[in-house]
Amino acid sequence: MSPQGTPKPHAMRTARPADHVDNGFYGQDVISVRQFSREKLVYIFSVADEMRTLVRRFGSADLLSGKVLTNLFYEPSTRTASSFMAAMLRLGGRVIPINEVHYSSVSKGESLPDTVRTLECYSDVIVLRHPEVGSAQIAADYAAKPIINAGDGQGEHPTQALLDLYTVQHELGRLDGLKIAMVGDLKNGRTVHSLTRLLSLYDTEFYFVAPDILRLPADMVAEVKARGHKAVEVEDVHEVIGDVDVLYITRVQKERFTDLAVYDSVKDHYIIEPALMARARPNTVLMHPLPRVGEISYAVDQDPRAAYFRQVESGMFIRMALLAAVLGKA
Ligand code: ASP
């Protein structure tokens, strides 16, 4: 990616209509979970609760009527793209979906900065997924309208982490004093990176469970420990399964491997079966950002501790809350 032209100073974002709610999110980008404090999370989660009630009672509302979202996806997506779309539609807004960038001018070589500067002429907010770490920040540097990071390579996936944390809160009723095991591709899994950082805001004990080549990057382990958390790295999930409140498993990120033989050697390293769940606590929450490609057997879906489809539903409420917040309507 070669940025072109001059980044827009963020000061240019001051010309705003007066009819917005001053919520600390209005007009802002959502690039990294590092932007969130515990107070901000309480706010977003309370708006998400309201969105849940709204959808259950009325199905939709006209809070964002007249607003347009562009969904700009350079990488495949099922849940993130469609839940942002559902969130916007349920709030009365409209969506420009660009899911196949090879049908757009990107395939002619147009740069990311030019693409976002074009699309913001048509829309009020842009949700971006891109394969390169740091791409969302680059887009935000050039766009005057809010950019929401929907995954930048192996970097971050902040809206997934928000919905993951919101799910933990819903399932267990608290966020402090929890033990969580992150299992699978901790090296490449951006959801793991974002969720680990968010959980670092709380009193959390971390167990990072991965084969040697998929361990969490050393700087992240060091960051967690520097914040005073217990962080234990193990390879065998049996060592921790009976002791954790949350079991968060991810798929091995095939698209990040240059050598598929290496991928094949690790892809089936962890498979959650009913026999393994029998060793977990009665209230352990089993989570997965999805898609699963074999890490959780279908037989586990009936287990009430399996929360991954509840995570999916919560994602829409979180994204409704975020859209309403950055557009100054929450
Ligand atoms: N859907 C998540 C992501 O986009 C998790 C995954 O793909 O494994 O990062």
Residues whose N, C-alpha, C, O or C-beta is under 5 A from the ligand:
A	BS01	LIG	G151 H157 R190 T191 R251 P289 L290 P291
